[in-house]
Amino acid sequence: IRHVVQKAKLLTNEGELVFSGVLQDVTVQRMLERKGAVLQETIWKQSVLAQQVEEMASVFSWIYDPEEGSYTWSDSFYRFVGFSKNQPGNITEKTVFSIVHPQDASDFQVNWKRAAQKGEPASFGFRLMHRGAVSHMKAVFNHHTYNEKTYFIGTVQDATAEHILQQQLSQRVHLAESLTENIADRVLITDVNNTVLLWNAASEKTYGRKKTDAVGENFFDLFPHLKTEEEMRLFQQVLRGGRVVQQELLSVTGNGYYNLYLVPLFT
């Protein structure tokens, strides 16, 4: 199948009517148009997907062309700073600098200039002050080359929720430490990877290990004799939200009895 364009005209030649026509083969042009339409649709799909990913991950980004001195900002950036996308010329690096927390502004600009001018990658945290609120952010600056042309690409993610959760976890661990330091019971707290987060004074006295030596170590590295199928099953039970209570257990040293309580702290 070929695609053609027909042009025709009725002419007069020495009193006689002559019908003149031209057929042009535009098959290649039509194929290129179809490929262009498919490419445009693919670009549109990728743009929509990228936009949704940025919204869900609370991410905004930009691309800087050093040769032209121009920026391309993501749609999520415009929404974050409250600027109109119809006025892209109003947004420059100074716009970003203006909303960085004053205490972080110097480090942010140093990382920016190193990445934009010298091509040095950077990954760091900083704070933004915007619309009367302080947000905790994570930034990644890098360079990418396309067709022998280098671009500076920056990506920033809002990590405020993660920061708040980390603070809450630290506060709870601190509270647990305060409550357990002055009791006779041995208290240990581990995370989901069995890494020791808390080791109270009674544990130091009984097991002969300082807190500084125990915290950060794996529980089963500290107590290799407890790395049995039964103990592992009990740990998994607690990680799933269950509780374990065992009373009057004989100590492995054979010099006494103890009660065991395994309780999930955060469910």
Solvent accessible surface area in square Angstrom, and as a share of the most:
residue,aa,sasa,rsa
1,I,197,1.00
2,R,152,0.56
3,H,57,0.25
4,V,84,0.48
5,V,48,0.28
6,Q,128,0.57
7,K,143,0.61
8,A,50,0.39
9,K,137,0.58
10,L,110,0.55
11,L,77,0.38
12,T,98,0.57
13,N,91,0.46
14,E,169,0.76
15,G,71,0.68
16,E,122,0.55
17,L,129,0.64
18,V,59,0.34
19,F,146,0.61
20,S,47,0.30
21,G,48,0.46
22,V,94,0.54
23,L,120,0.60
24,Q,103,0.46
25,D,77,0.40
26,V,9,0.05
27,T,9,0.05
28,V,100,0.58
29,Q,92,0.41
30,R,81,0.29
31,M,99,0.44
32,L,112,0.56
33,E,88,0.39
34,R,157,0.57
35,K,131,0.55
36,G,30,0.28
37,A,62,0.48
38,V,95,0.54
39,L,105,0.52
40,Q,119,0.53
41,E,91,0.41
42,T,56,0.32
43,I,87,0.44
44,W,159,0.56
45,K,99,0.42
46,Q,112,0.50
47,S,62,0.40
48,V,49,0.28
49,L,111,0.55
50,A,54,0.42
51,Q,61,0.27
52,Q,100,0.44
53,V,96,0.55
54,E,28,0.13
55,E,88,0.39
56,M,171,0.76
57,A,35,0.28
58,S,56,0.36
59,V,23,0.13
60,F,6,0.03
61,S,23,0.15
62,W,2,0.01
63,I,72,0.37
64,Y,39,0.15
65,D,13,0.07
66,P,55,0.34
67,E,132,0.59
68,E,127,0.57
69,G,45,0.43
70,S,49,0.32
71,Y,43,0.16
72,T,89,0.52
73,W,15,0.05
74,S,22,0.14
75,D,44,0.23
76,S,13,0.09
77,F,0,0.00
78,Y,16,0.06
79,R,110,0.40
80,F,49,0.21
81,V,8,0.05
82,G,48,0.47
83,F,83,0.35
84,S,54,0.35
85,K,117,0.50
86,N,137,0.70
87,Q,104,0.46
88,P,74,0.47
89,G,70,0.67
90,N,91,0.47
91,I,6,0.03
92,T,55,0.32
93,E,53,0.24
94,K,149,0.63
95,T,18,0.11
96,V,3,0.02
97,F,34,0.14
98,S,85,0.55
99,I,23,0.12
100,V,7,0.04
101,H,26,0.11
102,P,95,0.60
103,Q,137,0.61
104,D,26,0.13
105,A,22,0.17
106,S,79,0.51
107,D,97,0.50
108,F,1,0.00
109,Q,57,0.25
110,V,64,0.37
111,N,30,0.16
112,W,8,0.03
113,K,101,0.43
114,R,119,0.44
115,A,0,0.00
116,A,14,0.11
117,Q,137,0.61
118,K,146,0.62
119,G,29,0.28
120,E,75,0.34
121,P,94,0.59
122,A,21,0.16
123,S,91,0.59
124,F,40,0.17
125,G,56,0.53
126,F,12,0.05
127,R,63,0.23
128,L,2,0.01
129,M,90,0.40
130,H,36,0.16
131,R,173,0.63
132,G,91,0.88
133,A,57,0.44
134,V,69,0.40
135,S,19,0.12
136,H,50,0.22
137,M,4,0.02
138,K,93,0.39
139,A,1,0.01
140,V,74,0.42
141,F,0,0.00
142,N,59,0.30
143,H,41,0.18
144,H,101,0.45
145,T,93,0.54
146,Y,149,0.57
147,N,121,0.62
148,E,170,0.76
149,K,44,0.18
150,T,57,0.33
151,Y,50,0.19
152,F,0,0.00
153,I,47,0.24
154,G,0,0.00
155,T,51,0.30
156,V,1,0.01
157,Q,71,0.32
158,D,44,0.23
159,A,11,0.09
160,T,31,0.18
161,A,71,0.55
162,E,99,0.44
163,H,60,0.27
164,I,80,0.40
165,L,117,0.58
166,Q,103,0.46
167,Q,89,0.40
168,Q,78,0.35
169,L,67,0.33
170,S,59,0.38
171,Q,119,0.53
172,R,128,0.47
173,V,26,0.15
174,H,121,0.54
175,L,105,0.52
176,A,19,0.15
177,E,46,0.20
178,S,59,0.38
179,L,118,0.59
180,T,16,0.09
181,E,54,0.24
182,N,142,0.73
183,I,77,0.39
184,A,101,0.79
185,D,96,0.50
186,R,102,0.37
187,V,36,0.20
188,L,51,0.25
189,I,18,0.09
190,T,41,0.24
191,D,46,0.24
192,V,110,0.63
193,N,104,0.54
194,N,21,0.11
195,T,36,0.21
196,V,0,0.00
197,L,57,0.29
198,L,1,0.01
199,W,1,0.00
200,N,0,0.00
201,A,41,0.32
202,A,15,0.11
203,S,0,0.00
204,E,47,0.21
205,K,182,0.77
206,T,77,0.45
207,Y,80,0.30
208,G,68,0.65
209,R,104,0.38
210,K,134,0.57
211,K,63,0.27
212,T,121,0.70
213,D,80,0.41
214,A,0,0.00
215,V,59,0.34
216,G,50,0.48
217,E,76,0.34
218,N,49,0.25
219,F,22,0.09
220,F,8,0.03
221,D,99,0.51
222,L,21,0.10
223,F,19,0.08
224,P,90,0.57
225,H,102,0.45
226,L,42,0.21
227,K,129,0.55
228,T,65,0.38
229,E,158,0.71
230,E,87,0.39
231,E,36,0.16
232,M,67,0.30
233,R,119,0.44
234,L,6,0.03
235,F,24,0.10
236,Q,80,0.36
237,Q,55,0.25
238,V,18,0.10
239,L,78,0.39
240,R,177,0.65
241,G,38,0.36
242,G,24,0.23
243,R,162,0.59
244,V,8,0.04
245,V,86,0.50
246,Q,56,0.25
247,Q,112,0.50
248,E,138,0.62
249,L,51,0.25
250,L,105,0.52
251,S,26,0.17
252,V,111,0.64
253,T,101,0.58
254,G,50,0.48
255,N,126,0.65
256,G,28,0.27
257,Y,157,0.60
258,Y,73,0.28
259,N,78,0.40
260,L,39,0.19
261,Y,122,0.46
262,L,35,0.17
263,V,64,0.37
264,P,27,0.17
265,L,98,0.49
266,F,92,0.38
267,T,145,0.84
